[in-house]
Amino acid sequence: MADDAIRLFQMLVEAGAKPGEDFSYNLQTASAEISDRAFEMLQAAYPDINWSSVCERINVDPAIPVEALNRYLGVEFTEQILTRIEQRISELPPMQATWYLQQVLGGVEHRTKIPLYMLLQRRMSLDKQMWLERLLRQPADPCYVWMSDLVEAAGGDPEDVEFSGDEATMTQAGLALLTAVWDGDYDIVAEEVDAEDVVSEDSSTEDHSTEDS
């Protein structure tokens, strides 16, 4: 075990965490795995340490970002979006399902650090996991329902997103929810159009674009 992992475990014990229950060491991946409870203990016991940078080198329990986002939104976002993903990819044509997965899985993880792909795999049989892999490896055909699914899973209403061709018109509330859970390479235009915002792939307003996923 590396010296930094040993020191981390010493700090966990000093903070009150229990080995085997709150944290463990994965010999195969040479990484630490800590629970939400243990992470909060570390933050409380050692507030001067930048734990966000430390966690780039350890595997933190995925429940940490899941629970944090759920508390912020006031809804069970992760469970709701995973349920929607399973439903959508079984209904959409395969190439549209690929586009949907690319936008949702990549955009949510980039924005929230929630490992949606891993959590989705855990819900699937081996056959469905293989099917999921095939979907992600094939060419994609644009579709836009992923926007409304993200907004509604985050606590929004169906009326928060309206589609017209390749353009989505969003309410202020819808746009706020989308940007809370998703980040990607679409341009988000903050123009007032009858008190609504517009999200479009073809927007030329570079100043308001999100970062590349």
Order of alpha helices (4+ residues) and beta strands (2+ residues): alpha-beta-beta-alpha-alpha-beta-alpha-alpha-alpha-alpha-alpha-alpha-beta-beta-alpha-beta-beta
